[in-house]
Amino acid sequence: MTSNGTPNEADLFQEWRTADRAASAAEKVFMSDSLLAIDGKGAIPSDEERGRVRQMRALANDLFHLAMEEMQKRAAAARR
């Protein structure tokens, strides 16, 4: 965090990395479960599971965009 209480660029990137890893892991499990269901070897993932995976990916994507915006602001400030 910066002195004014806003997350700094490194914090945003770390949050994004963590969220991205979690979303990727959830996506892999969801896909694996889906393929097992297609093969008749497991239950079809629920709509709730699908929604949770989508929310995780949306959070990771939002954090990525925030981190990029912060980096752009800092780059613009450094050019001044």
Secondary structure, DSSP 8 states (H G I E B T S, - for coil): --TTS---HHHHHHHHHHHHHHHHHHHHHHHHHHHHHHTTSS----HHHHHHHHHHHHHHHHHHHHHHHHHHHHHHHHH-
